[in-house]
């Protein structure tokens, strides 16, 4: 798959170290290189590894628990669950998340944070994945247990410790960011401090923003500003800010976000189920950077292919159908969101997100020699509508094979599934959910 989303036929790729160094026909490359290893790609499409730009690995053991629940799952289920996780729970949960992501073609993830995040970093390093990680960051909110609500000084200090220990780990696959869980659980003082620290460390800032109307009402009542305007007043809007969900914006907020070059992440299945439809066609028209996140697997799964299939259906139905515009969100733009768009959101556009010489070798091979994918008159369109996680055969991250013919090479799949089942049973008792 070329950066233009055209498909080049009969190509081979040379990887040296962690980078792609040349792409050409096999016959041409074989005269120049003596490979240590050959991965056969016949009948497969090589495309960039997918980027999950907003997820919660700590919620992996909640799979199937939040669907069909009445509001507010945040205070009734998610917070009690996360507050009862111990270090081993988080480690196993993160391993299971990495396992599911790799097997669905995701090579990079952006974790919005939970507790014991050093265990997530450890699991990511072991899995071979690329990740940006923060920690749960909440210093206000009466509904929060004390284990989740901490003084702003403690949040900043613990994030700095995480940065010093893991930023650059795994041959620079792991990056540590500062986090804002949401405006209703972060004080103005903490938001200002986190934004300043992110700039000081030259790293990113990850926030939930404009997720639902309650958040907008909270900001208007308390600060007389809408959520994006409120963060801007505290110096938090900037090119290093990645915002998740992005549903309840005014036109003025979109102009402000675009002016500040804030990166936009949508979580289609989470948003459509309880929050609404984002103004994505308008954002695309404005040229904003847009990525896709799974929002964790508590309500569904971690497949970005599933996310964009749902996203297209919802956006076309909401914005396109009333005006007879089936191109309101083109297939190539959806494919960009889970590859180059996510990479740019994480400030990795010069390293990953496309299959090109000079880029890091984060690649997946999709078996397209199957009745539901081939033959086709437009492969990208068919991928958007029909590809599944199980069609991903091989995964290479940072130049290293982590899955070949759907066999995991970095993680013990059988052990992780066994330990995860035990942990899930124990968490039901501990968290009382």
C-alpha positions in Angstrom: 0.0 0.0 0.0 1.5 3.3 -1.2 1.2 6.5 0.8 -1.3 7.6 -1.8 -3.4 4.4 -0.9 -2.8 3.0 -4.4 -1.7 -0.6 -4.4 1.7 -1.5 -6.0 1.9 -5.1 -7.3 4.8 -7.6 -7.0 6.9 -5.5 -4.7 9.5 -6.7 -2.1 10.7 -4.8 0.9 14.2 -4.8 2.4 14.5 -4.2 6.1 17.8 -3.5 7.8 17.8 -2.9 11.5 14.5 -1.2 12.3 14.0 0.6 9.0 12.9 0.0 5.4 15.8 0.7 3.2 14.5 -0.2 -0.3 11.3 -1.3 -2.1 11.5 -2.9 -5.5 10.8 -6.1 -7.4 12.2 -9.3 -5.8 14.5 -10.0 -8.8 16.1 -6.5 -8.6 16.6 -6.7 -4.8 17.9 -10.2 -4.8 20.9 -9.1 -6.9 21.8 -6.4 -4.3 21.0 -8.1 -1.0 21.7 -11.4 0.7 18.8 -11.7 3.2 19.1 -13.3 6.7 15.4 -14.1 6.5 12.6 -14.0 4.0 8.9 -13.6 4.9 6.8 -14.7 2.0 4.2 -12.2 1.1 2.5 -14.0 -1.8 -1.2 -13.3 -1.8 -0.8 -10.7 0.9 -1.1 -7.0 1.1 1.7 -5.2 3.0 0.4 -2.0 4.7 1.4 0.2 7.6 0.8 -1.1 11.1 -2.3 0.4 12.6 -2.2 3.1 15.2 -4.7 2.9 18.1 -4.5 6.5 19.1 -6.7 6.3 22.3 -7.1 3.2 24.4 -7.3 2.0 28.0 -5.2 -1.2 28.5 -6.2 -1.3 32.2 -9.8 -1.9 31.2 -9.1 -5.1 29.2 -10.5 -7.3 32.0 -13.8 -5.5 31.7 -14.5 -6.9 28.3 -18.2 -7.3 27.7 -19.1 -5.5 30.9 -20.2 -2.0 29.9 -22.3 -2.7 26.8 -26.1 -2.0 27.4 -25.3 -0.4 30.8 -27.2 2.8 31.8 -25.2 5.9 32.5 -23.0 6.7 34.3 -20.7 3.7 33.7 -17.7 6.0 34.6 -18.7 6.4 38.2 -20.6 3.1 38.6 -18.2 0.6 36.9 -15.0 2.1 35.5 -13.7 3.9 38.5 -14.5 1.2 41.1 -12.9 -1.3 38.7 -9.7 0.7 38.1 -9.3 1.6 41.8 -9.1 -2.1 42.7 -6.4 -3.1 40.2 -3.1 -4.2 41.7 0.2 -4.3 39.8 -0.2 -7.9 38.6 -3.7 -7.2 37.4 -2.5 -4.3 35.3 0.5 -6.3 34.0 -1.8 -9.2 32.8 -4.4 -6.8 31.5 -1.7 -5.0 29.4 -0.3 -8.3 28.1 -3.8 -9.3 27.0 -4.3 -5.9 25.3 -1.0 -6.1 23.5 -1.9 -9.7 22.4 -5.3 -8.6 21.0 -3.8 -5.5 19.3 -1.0 -7.4 17.6 -3.4 -10.1 16.4 -5.7 -7.4 14.9 -2.9 -5.5 13.1 -2.2 -2.7 15.6 1.5 -2.0 16.1 1.3 1.3 18.1 -1.0 2.4 20.9 -1.7 5.5 22.9 -2.8 4.7 26.4 -4.9 7.3 28.2 -3.7 6.0 31.6 -4.8 4.1 34.6 -3.0 2.8 37.7 0.4 1.1 37.9 1.3 2.3 34.4 4.9 1.1 34.7 3.5 -2.4 34.3 1.9 -1.3 31.0 5.2 0.0 29.9 6.8 -3.3 30.9 4.3 -5.4 29.0 4.6 -3.1 25.9 8.4 -3.5 25.8 8.1 -7.3 26.1 5.4 -7.5 23.4 7.5 -5.6 20.9 4.8 -2.9 20.5 5.3 0.8 20.1 3.4 2.9 22.7 2.8 6.3 24.2 1.7 6.0 27.8 0.5 8.3 30.6 -1.0 7.6 34.0 -4.5 8.3 35.3 -4.5 12.0 36.3 -7.3 13.2 38.5 -7.1 15.6 41.5 -10.7 16.6 42.0 -14.1 14.9 41.9 -16.0 13.8 45.0 -17.2 10.6 43.2 -13.6 9.4 43.0 -12.1 7.0 45.6 -9.0 8.3 47.3 -6.9 5.7 45.5 -7.8 7.4 42.2 -7.8 11.1 43.4 -4.4 12.4 44.2 -2.9 15.8 44.8 -1.6 17.5 41.7 2.0 17.5 43.0 1.9 13.7 43.4 0.5 13.2 39.9 3.2 15.3 38.4 6.0 13.7 40.4 4.8 10.1 39.6 4.6 11.0 35.9 8.1 12.4 36.0 9.3 9.2 37.6 7.6 7.1 34.9 9.2 9.3 32.3 12.6 8.9 33.7 12.3 5.1 34.0 10.6 4.3 30.7 10.8 7.2 28.2 12.8 5.8 25.3 12.7 2.2 26.6 12.5 -0.7 24.2 14.9 0.9 21.7 12.8 4.2 21.9 9.5 2.4 21.2 8.0 3.7 24.5 7.3 7.3 25.0 5.8 8.8 28.3 3.3 11.6 28.1 1.5 13.7 30.7 -2.3 13.2 31.0 -5.5 15.0 31.7 -8.2 12.4 32.4 -11.0 14.9 31.8 -11.9 18.5 32.8 -14.4 17.4 35.4 -11.7 15.5 37.4 -8.7 17.8 36.9 -8.3 21.2 38.7 -7.3 24.3 36.7 -4.0 24.2 38.7 -3.2 20.7 37.6 -4.2 21.3 34.0 -1.9 24.3 33.8 1.0 22.4 35.5 0.6 19.3 33.3 0.7 21.4 30.1 3.8 23.2 31.4 5.5 20.0 32.2 4.7 18.4 28.8 6.4 21.4 27.2 9.3 21.2 29.6 9.9 17.5 28.8 9.2 18.0 25.1 6.6 15.3 25.2 2.8 14.9 24.6 -0.3 15.6 26.5 -3.3 13.2 26.3 -6.8 14.2 27.3 -10.5 13.2 27.0 -12.3 16.3 25.6 -15.8 17.2 24.6 -16.9 13.6 25.1 -20.4 14.4 26.1 -22.9 17.2 26.9 -22.4 16.9 30.7 -18.8 18.0 30.3 -19.9 21.0 28.2 -22.5 22.0 30.8 -20.0 21.6 33.6 -17.5 23.9 32.0 -20.2 26.5 31.1 -21.6 26.5 34.6 -18.3 26.5 36.4 -16.0 28.5 34.1 -18.3 30.2 31.6 -16.3 28.6 28.9 -16.8 25.6 26.6 -14.3 22.7 27.1 -11.8 23.7 24.4 -12.0 27.3 25.4 -11.3 26.4 29.0 -8.2 24.3 28.2 -7.0 27.2 26.0 -7.3 29.6 28.9 -5.0 27.4 30.9 -2.4 27.1 28.1 -3.1 23.4 27.4 -4.1 23.7 23.7 -1.2 23.1 21.4 0.3 20.8 18.7 1.4 18.3 21.4 -2.1 17.8 22.7 -4.1 14.7 21.6 -7.8 14.8 22.5 -10.0 11.8 22.5 -13.7 11.5 21.5 -14.2 15.1 20.3 -18.0 15.0 20.0 -19.6 18.0 21.5 -17.9 21.0 19.9 -19.2 24.3 18.7 -17.9 25.8 15.4 -15.9 28.3 17.3 -14.1 25.5 19.2 -13.2 23.8 16.0 -11.6 27.0 14.7 -9.7 27.3 18.0 -8.5 23.7 17.9 -7.4 24.0 14.3 -5.6 27.2 15.0 -3.7 25.5 17.9 -3.0 22.4 15.7 -4.6 20.1 18.3 -4.7 16.4 17.2 -8.2 14.8 17.1 -9.0 11.2 17.9 -12.4 9.6 17.4 -13.6 6.5 19.1 -16.6 5.6 16.9 -18.2 2.6 18.7 -17.9 4.3 22.1 -19.2 7.6 20.8 -22.1 6.3 18.7 -23.3 4.2 21.6 -23.7 6.9 24.2 -22.3 10.3 23.1 -23.3 11.2 19.5 -21.8 12.0 16.1 -18.6 14.2 15.9 -18.3 16.9 13.2 -15.7 14.8 11.3 -16.6 16.0 7.8 -16.1 19.6 8.9 -12.8 18.6 10.6 -11.6 16.9 7.4 -12.5 20.0 5.4 -10.4 22.1 7.8 -7.4 19.8 7.3 -7.2 18.7 11.0 -5.1 15.7 12.0 -7.5 12.9 12.8 -6.8 9.5 14.2 -8.9 6.6 15.5 -8.9 4.9 19.0 -10.6 1.8 20.3 -11.2 3.4 23.7 -10.3 0.0 25.2 -12.2 -3.3 25.1 -14.7 -2.9 27.9 -17.6 -2.4 25.5 -16.3 -4.0 22.3 -12.8 -5.1 21.1 -9.5 -3.5 20.0 -10.0 -3.9 16.2 -9.4 -0.7 14.3 -10.7 -2.3 11.2 -14.0 -2.7 13.1 -13.9 0.9 14.3 -13.6 2.4 10.8 -16.3 0.1 9.3 -18.7 1.3 12.0 -17.4 4.9 11.7 -18.2 5.0 7.9 -21.7 3.6 8.4 -22.5 6.1 11.2 -21.1 9.2 9.5 -22.6 8.4 6.1 -26.0 7.8 7.8 -25.9 10.9 9.9 -24.3 13.4 7.5 -24.3 11.9 4.1 -27.7 10.3 3.7 -29.8 13.4 4.4 -28.0 15.3 1.5 -27.3 12.2 -0.7 -23.5 12.4 -0.2 -22.0 8.9 -0.1 -18.5 10.5 -0.2 -18.9 12.4 3.1 -16.1 10.3 4.5 -14.0 8.6 1.8 -12.4 5.2 2.2 -8.9 6.6 1.8 -9.5 9.0 4.6 -10.6 6.2 6.9 -7.5 4.2 6.0 -5.4 7.3 6.7 -7.0 7.8 10.1 -5.8 4.3 11.4 -2.3 4.7 9.8 -0.7 8.0 8.9 -3.3 10.0 10.8 -2.7 8.2 14.1 1.1 8.4 13.5 0.9 12.2 13.0 -1.3 12.6 16.1 1.5 10.9 18.2 4.2 13.0 16.5 5.6 9.9 14.7 4.7 10.9 11.1 8.4 10.9 10.2 8.9 7.4 11.6 5.8 5.3 10.9 2.4 5.4 9.3 3.3 4.7 5.6 5.3 2.0 3.8 8.3 4.0 2.5 12.1 3.6 2.3 13.5 5.5 5.3 10.6 4.8 7.6 10.7 2.4 10.5 9.5 -1.1 9.6 6.1 -1.2 11.4 4.3 -3.4 8.9 1.4 -5.8 8.7 0.7 -8.4 6.0 -3.0 -9.0 5.3 -4.1 -12.2 3.6 -6.2 -10.9 0.7 -6.3 -14.1 -1.2 -9.7 -15.0 0.3 -13.3 -15.0 -1.1 -14.4 -12.0 1.0 -11.5 -9.8 -0.2 -10.6 -11.0 -3.7 -11.1 -10.4 -6.5 -12.0 -6.7 -6.1 -12.3 -3.7 -8.3 -11.1 -1.5 -5.5 -9.0 -3.1 -2.8 -9.1 -0.1 -0.3 -12.9 0.0 -0.5 -13.1 -3.7 0.1 -10.7 -3.5 3.0 -12.8 -0.8 4.7 -16.0 -2.8 4.3 -14.8 -6.4 4.6 -11.4 -7.0 6.2 -11.3 -8.6 9.7 -8.7 -8.9 12.4 -8.2 -12.6 11.5 -7.1 -11.6 8.0 -3.9 -10.2 9.5 -1.2 -12.9 9.0 2.1 -11.3 9.9 3.2 -8.3 12.0 6.6 -6.6 12.1 7.4 -3.8 14.5 10.6 -1.8 14.6 12.0 -4.3 12.1 11.3 -7.4 14.2 8.8 -10.1 13.5 6.3 -10.3 16.4 3.7 -12.5 14.6 4.2 -14.9 11.7 1.3 -16.8 10.1 -0.8 -15.7 13.2 1.7 -17.4 15.6 2.8 -15.0 18.3 6.6 -14.8 18.7 6.9 -12.3 21.6 4.0 -13.2 23.9 2.8 -16.6 25.4 -0.8 -16.5 24.1 -2.0 -19.6 26.0 -0.5 -18.5 29.4 -1.9 -14.9 29.0 -5.4 -16.2 28.2 -5.3 -18.5 31.2 -4.1 -15.9 33.6 -6.5 -13.3 32.3 -9.5 -15.5 33.0 -8.4 -16.0 36.6 -7.8 -12.3 37.0 -11.2 -11.4 35.6 -12.9 -13.7 38.1 -11.0 -12.2 41.0 -11.7 -8.6 39.8 -15.5 -9.2 39.9 -15.2 -9.9 43.6 -12.7 -7.2 44.5 -14.5 -4.4 42.6 -18.0 -5.5 43.4 -19.1 -5.1 39.8 
